[in-house]
Amino acid sequence: MRIMLITDAWEPQVNGVVRTMKRVIAECEAMGHEWEVVSPADGFTTIPLPTYSEIRLALFARKAISERFESFQPDAVHIATEGTLGLAGRAMCLKEKHPFSTSYHTRFPEYVSARFPIPTAWGYGFVRWFHKYSGKVMVATPSMRKELEDHGFNNVVSWTRGVDVDLFHPSRRIEEGQPGDPFEGLPRPIFLNVGRVAVEKNIEAFLKLDLPGSKVVVGEGPQLEELKRKYPKVKFLGAKFEEELATCFASADVFCFPSLTDTFGLVILEAMAAGTPVAAYDAPGPRDIIPGSNAGVIGEDLQQACVDALKLSRETARTYAEGYSWKACAEAFIENLDPLPVPERKRFWQKIRLRRRKKKPPVETPPEA
């Protein structure tokens, strides 16, 4: 298929949406599918998201999206985010009467409420409206599906995630005192958090815990400098990528995931794949991944969950993560798309071309000499 992806989250942003979609695209291309990605990096006029300048919002994009839509002639359109590009893509699909699918990567109302004094009820009103005409709203976990259905959604389908079990591997673990130890000089055990350092990630709940050893945070974000000043005993390593990041995961003793706004938490699987048990709140994402795995602990008492996770088997965590593959994730994504059937697709593009031709002004011929 020819698939158009419209997303407000793309490189150089570093987050779960970007990592998920890039890996899905790679897996789908290996299956023979073709992609056209519309993102803020495509030369649009952009403004920084208030309170989070690293995220750019594209403006006045609808005309350009329509032109790329007509040029690429996609079989399916997927809108990954509820930002300005997502809104423009949604409007274009509705105008052209072309079906589209969407995904729900973040608990958007809770995310917005954590940053601005906006009631979550207003947020849910917006996301219901945004996803209303989506053929399928893809969500990562059963609990997230139920939560959206409880909020009035009726077009929700499951779409699990995968993990790179070759990159994130226990063999990358560097023990205390060995050359290359990313936590050199820090008292053990190491409790690690990886992700955007932003208020909606609830990182401060982790930093406040009274734990033995050391707390380490890997990542960047708008709250980084504030938390550095507030918690001088915490080690902030900044952003890490690829092998460096995988080494941090593997060399930690427990991965702590305090977020209440994520719908899945890709970093949970990355930690487990590296052999590191996980401690998290009982929230969507952790609630679906961790119980029964013996690879982590969830609960309302995050401190106790961290302490209990120290006792878990690293081998068990690794084995559990091996059950999640990116190929299965990509196959589920393709199955969940909402493309036009082939006969209707042909007629649709014939109508579009005819309509565009009618809009073109007639070519004037020069008068004869």
C-alpha positions as CSV (number, residue, x, y, z in Angstrom):
1,M,0.0,0.0,0.0
2,R,0.9,3.7,-0.3
3,I,0.5,5.2,3.2
4,M,0.5,8.8,4.1
5,L,1.5,9.5,7.7
6,I,0.7,13.0,9.1
7,T,2.4,13.6,12.5
8,D,3.3,16.6,14.6
9,A,5.9,14.4,16.4
10,W,9.0,13.7,14.3
11,E,12.8,14.1,14.3
12,P,14.6,15.9,15.8
13,Q,12.1,15.2,18.7
14,V,13.0,12.2,20.8
15,N,10.0,10.4,22.2
16,G,8.0,7.2,22.0
17,V,5.8,8.4,19.1
18,V,8.8,9.1,16.9
19,R,10.6,5.9,17.8
20,T,7.5,3.8,17.3
21,M,6.6,5.3,13.9
22,K,10.1,5.2,12.5
23,R,10.4,1.5,13.4
24,V,7.0,0.7,12.0
25,I,7.9,2.4,8.8
26,A,11.1,0.4,8.5
27,E,9.3,-2.8,9.1
28,C,6.5,-1.9,6.6
29,E,8.9,-0.9,3.9
30,A,10.5,-4.3,4.3
31,M,7.1,-5.8,3.5
32,G,6.9,-3.6,0.4
33,H,4.7,-0.7,1.6
34,E,5.5,2.9,0.5
35,W,5.3,5.9,2.8
36,E,4.9,9.7,2.6
37,V,5.6,11.4,5.9
38,V,4.3,14.9,6.6
39,S,6.0,16.4,9.6
40,P,7.0,19.8,11.0
41,A,10.4,19.2,9.5
42,D,9.1,19.7,6.0
43,G,9.7,23.4,5.7
44,F,6.4,24.7,7.2
45,T,6.2,27.9,9.2
46,T,6.4,26.7,12.8
47,I,6.0,28.1,16.3
48,P,7.2,26.6,19.6
49,L,4.7,24.8,21.7
50,P,4.0,27.0,24.8
51,T,6.0,25.7,27.8
52,Y,7.8,23.1,25.6
53,S,9.9,25.0,22.9
54,E,11.5,21.7,21.6
55,I,8.2,20.8,20.0
56,R,7.4,22.9,16.9
57,L,3.8,23.4,15.7
58,A,3.4,23.8,11.9
59,L,1.1,26.5,10.7
60,F,-0.8,27.1,7.4
61,A,-0.1,23.5,6.3
62,R,-3.4,22.4,4.8
63,K,-2.7,23.5,1.2
64,A,0.7,21.8,1.2
65,I,-0.8,18.6,2.7
66,S,-3.5,18.6,0.0
67,E,-1.0,19.0,-2.8
68,R,1.2,16.1,-1.4
69,F,-2.0,14.0,-0.9
70,E,-2.9,14.4,-4.6
71,S,0.6,13.9,-5.8
72,F,1.3,10.8,-3.7
73,Q,-2.2,9.3,-4.2
74,P,-2.2,7.3,-0.9
75,D,-4.2,4.2,-0.4
76,A,-4.5,5.0,3.3
77,V,-3.9,8.0,5.5
78,H,-2.9,7.8,9.2
79,I,-2.9,10.8,11.5
80,A,-0.6,10.1,14.5
81,T,-1.1,13.2,16.6
82,E,-3.7,15.8,17.6
83,G,-1.6,18.8,16.9
84,T,-1.8,21.5,14.1
85,L,-0.7,19.1,11.4
86,G,-3.1,16.5,12.6
87,L,-5.9,19.0,12.5
88,A,-4.9,20.1,9.0
89,G,-4.7,16.5,7.8
90,R,-8.1,15.6,9.4
91,A,-9.7,18.6,7.7
92,M,-8.2,17.6,4.3
93,C,-9.5,14.0,4.6
94,L,-13.0,15.1,5.6
95,K,-13.1,17.5,2.7
96,E,-11.9,14.9,0.2
97,K,-14.1,12.2,1.8
98,H,-11.0,10.0,2.1
99,P,-11.1,7.5,5.1
100,F,-8.3,7.9,7.6
101,S,-7.1,6.2,10.8
102,T,-5.6,7.8,13.9
103,S,-3.6,6.7,17.0
104,Y,-3.7,7.8,20.6
105,H,-0.1,7.8,21.9
106,T,-0.6,10.1,24.9
107,R,-3.3,10.6,27.4
108,F,-3.9,14.0,25.8
109,P,-6.3,15.6,28.3
110,E,-4.1,14.7,31.3
111,Y,-1.0,15.9,29.4
112,V,-2.6,19.3,28.7
113,S,-4.0,19.6,32.2
114,A,-0.5,19.0,33.7
115,R,0.8,22.0,31.7
116,F,-2.1,24.4,31.6
117,P,-5.1,25.1,33.9
118,I,-7.5,23.3,31.6
119,P,-10.0,20.7,32.9
120,T,-9.5,17.2,31.6
121,A,-13.2,17.1,30.7
122,W,-12.5,19.8,28.1
123,G,-9.6,17.8,26.8
124,Y,-11.8,14.7,26.4
125,G,-14.3,16.7,24.6
126,F,-11.6,17.8,22.1
127,V,-10.1,14.3,21.6
128,R,-13.6,12.8,21.1
129,W,-14.2,15.4,18.4
130,F,-10.8,14.9,16.8
131,H,-11.1,11.1,16.6
132,K,-14.8,11.0,15.9
133,Y,-14.5,10.3,12.1
134,S,-11.4,8.1,12.3
135,G,-12.1,4.7,10.9
136,K,-10.0,3.2,13.7
137,V,-8.3,4.8,16.7
138,M,-5.3,2.7,17.5
139,V,-4.3,2.3,21.2
140,A,-1.5,0.3,22.7
141,T,-3.2,-1.5,25.6
142,P,-6.5,-3.0,26.6
143,S,-6.8,-0.7,29.6
144,M,-6.3,2.3,27.4
145,R,-9.0,1.0,25.0
146,K,-11.4,0.6,27.9
147,E,-10.6,4.0,29.2
148,L,-11.4,5.7,25.9
149,E,-14.6,3.6,25.5
150,D,-15.7,4.8,28.9
151,H,-15.2,8.3,27.6
152,G,-17.5,7.8,24.7
153,F,-15.2,6.5,22.0
154,N,-16.7,3.7,19.8
155,N,-14.0,3.1,17.2
156,V,-11.0,1.9,19.2
157,V,-8.7,-1.0,18.3
158,S,-5.6,-2.5,19.8
159,W,-2.2,-1.9,18.5
160,T,0.7,-3.3,20.6
161,R,4.3,-2.1,20.6
162,G,7.7,-3.8,20.0
163,V,11.2,-3.6,21.3
164,D,14.6,-3.9,19.6
165,V,15.9,-7.0,21.5
166,D,19.3,-6.8,19.7
167,L,20.1,-3.2,20.8
168,F,18.6,-3.5,24.3
169,H,20.4,-6.6,25.6
170,P,21.7,-7.8,29.0
171,S,25.2,-8.3,27.5
172,R,25.6,-4.5,27.5
173,R,25.6,-4.4,31.3
174,I,28.7,-2.9,32.8
175,E,29.2,-3.8,36.5
176,E,30.4,-1.4,39.1
177,G,34.1,-0.6,38.8
178,Q,34.4,-2.0,35.3
179,P,35.7,0.3,32.4
180,G,32.9,2.2,30.7
181,D,30.5,2.2,33.7
182,P,28.0,4.9,32.9
183,F,27.3,5.3,36.6
184,E,30.9,5.5,37.7
185,G,31.4,6.7,41.3
186,L,27.7,6.4,42.2
187,P,26.6,4.3,45.2
188,R,24.6,1.2,44.2
189,P,21.9,0.1,43.6
190,I,21.1,2.4,40.6
191,F,17.4,3.4,40.1
192,L,17.1,4.8,36.5
193,N,14.5,6.9,34.7
194,V,14.7,7.5,30.9
195,G,12.5,9.9,29.0
196,R,11.5,13.6,28.4
197,V,12.2,15.6,31.5
198,A,8.8,17.3,31.5
199,V,6.1,17.9,34.1
200,E,3.6,15.5,32.4
201,K,6.1,12.6,32.9
202,N,5.7,13.0,36.7
203,I,9.5,12.5,37.2
204,E,9.5,14.4,40.5
205,A,7.5,11.6,42.0
206,F,10.5,9.4,41.4
207,L,13.0,12.0,42.6
208,K,11.2,12.4,45.9
209,L,11.5,8.7,46.8
210,D,13.7,7.7,49.7
211,L,15.7,4.9,48.1
212,P,19.1,3.2,48.8
213,G,21.9,3.9,46.4
214,S,21.5,6.5,43.6
215,K,18.8,7.9,41.4
216,V,19.7,8.6,37.7
217,V,17.8,10.4,35.0
218,V,18.6,10.1,31.3
219,G,16.9,12.6,29.0
220,E,16.3,16.3,28.3
221,G,13.3,18.5,28.4
222,P,11.9,21.8,29.7
223,Q,12.0,20.8,33.4
224,L,15.6,19.7,33.4
225,E,17.3,22.7,34.9
226,E,14.6,23.2,37.5
227,L,15.0,19.6,38.7
228,K,18.8,19.8,38.7
229,R,18.6,22.7,41.1
230,K,15.9,21.1,43.2
231,Y,17.6,17.6,43.5
232,P,21.4,18.1,43.5
233,K,21.9,14.5,44.7
234,V,20.3,13.1,41.6
235,K,22.6,12.3,38.7
236,F,21.3,13.8,35.4
237,L,23.1,12.4,32.4
238,G,21.3,14.3,29.6
239,A,20.1,12.6,26.4
240,K,21.7,9.2,25.4
241,F,21.1,7.3,22.2
242,E,21.6,3.9,20.7
243,E,24.4,1.9,22.3
244,E,25.0,4.5,25.1
245,L,21.3,4.4,26.0
246,A,21.2,0.6,25.9
247,T,24.2,0.5,28.2
248,C,22.5,2.7,30.7
249,F,19.4,0.5,30.7
250,A,21.4,-2.7,31.1
251,S,23.7,-1.3,33.8
252,A,20.9,0.0,36.1
253,D,19.4,-2.2,38.8
254,V,15.8,-1.0,38.6
255,F,14.0,1.1,36.0
256,C,11.4,3.5,37.6
257,F,8.5,4.6,35.4
258,P,6.4,7.2,37.3
259,S,4.4,8.6,34.4
260,L,0.6,8.7,34.6
261,T,0.0,10.1,31.1
262,D,1.7,7.6,28.8
263,T,-0.6,5.1,27.0
264,F,2.1,2.4,26.9
265,G,5.7,3.3,27.9
266,L,8.1,2.0,25.3
267,V,11.0,2.5,27.8
268,I,9.4,-0.2,30.0
269,L,10.1,-2.9,27.3
270,E,13.5,-1.4,26.6
271,A,14.5,-1.8,30.2
272,M,13.1,-5.3,30.4
273,A,14.9,-6.3,27.2
274,A,18.2,-5.1,28.8
275,G,17.4,-7.3,31.8
276,T,16.4,-4.5,34.2
277,P,13.2,-5.0,36.2
278,V,10.7,-2.2,36.3
279,A,8.8,-0.3,39.0
280,A,5.8,1.8,38.1
281,Y,2.4,3.2,39.2
282,D,-0.7,1.2,38.6
283,A,-1.7,3.2,35.5
284,P,-2.5,2.5,31.8
285,G,0.6,1.1,30.1
286,P,2.3,-0.5,33.1
287,R,-1.0,-2.1,34.2
288,D,-1.1,-4.0,30.9
289,I,2.6,-4.9,30.5
290,I,3.8,-5.7,34.0
291,P,1.3,-7.8,36.1
292,G,2.0,-11.5,35.8
293,S,5.4,-11.0,34.0
294,N,7.6,-11.3,37.1
295,A,9.6,-8.6,35.3
296,G,8.4,-5.7,37.3
297,V,6.2,-4.3,40.1
298,I,3.3,-1.9,40.0
299,G,1.3,-0.2,42.8
300,E,0.3,3.0,44.4
301,D,3.4,3.0,46.6
302,L,6.2,3.6,44.1
303,Q,8.9,3.5,46.7
304,Q,7.9,0.0,47.7
305,A,7.6,-1.1,44.1
306,C,11.2,0.1,43.5
307,V,12.5,-1.9,46.5
308,D,10.5,-5.0,45.5
309,A,11.8,-4.8,41.9
310,L,15.3,-5.1,43.2
311,K,14.5,-8.8,44.1
312,L,13.4,-9.8,40.7
313,S,15.3,-11.9,38.2
314,R,17.0,-10.1,35.4
315,E,16.8,-13.2,33.2
316,T,13.0,-13.3,33.6
317,A,12.8,-9.6,32.6
318,R,14.7,-10.3,29.4
319,T,12.7,-13.4,28.5
320,Y,9.4,-11.5,28.9
321,A,10.6,-8.7,26.6
322,E,11.5,-11.1,23.9
323,G,7.8,-11.8,23.4
324,Y,7.3,-8.3,21.8
325,S,8.5,-7.9,18.2
326,W,8.4,-4.8,15.9
327,K,7.3,-7.0,13.0
328,A,4.1,-8.0,14.9
329,C,3.6,-4.3,15.7
330,A,3.9,-3.3,12.1
331,E,1.6,-6.1,10.9
332,A,-1.1,-5.0,13.4
333,F,-0.7,-1.4,12.2
334,I,-1.3,-2.4,8.5
335,E,-4.3,-4.5,9.5
336,N,-5.8,-1.6,11.4
337,L,-5.5,0.9,8.6
338,D,-8.7,2.1,6.9
339,P,-7.9,2.3,3.2
340,L,-10.3,2.7,0.3
341,P,-11.1,-0.6,-1.4
342,V,-9.3,-0.9,-4.7
343,P,-12.3,-0.2,-7.1
344,E,-13.4,2.8,-5.0
345,R,-9.7,4.0,-4.8
346,K,-9.5,4.1,-8.6
347,R,-12.7,6.1,-9.0
348,F,-11.7,8.4,-6.1
349,W,-8.5,9.6,-7.8
350,Q,-10.2,9.9,-11.2
351,K,-12.7,12.3,-9.5
352,I,-10.0,14.2,-7.8
353,R,-8.0,14.7,-11.1
354,L,-11.2,15.7,-12.9
355,R,-12.1,18.2,-10.3
356,R,-8.6,19.7,-10.3
357,R,-8.6,20.0,-14.1
358,K,-11.9,21.9,-14.0
359,K,-10.4,24.4,-11.5
360,K,-7.5,25.2,-13.8
361,P,-8.1,28.4,-15.8
362,P,-8.2,28.0,-19.6
363,V,-4.9,28.6,-21.4
364,E,-5.2,31.7,-23.6
365,T,-3.8,31.4,-27.1
366,P,-2.0,34.5,-28.6
367,P,-3.8,36.3,-31.4
368,E,-2.7,35.5,-34.9
369,A,-0.5,38.1,-36.5
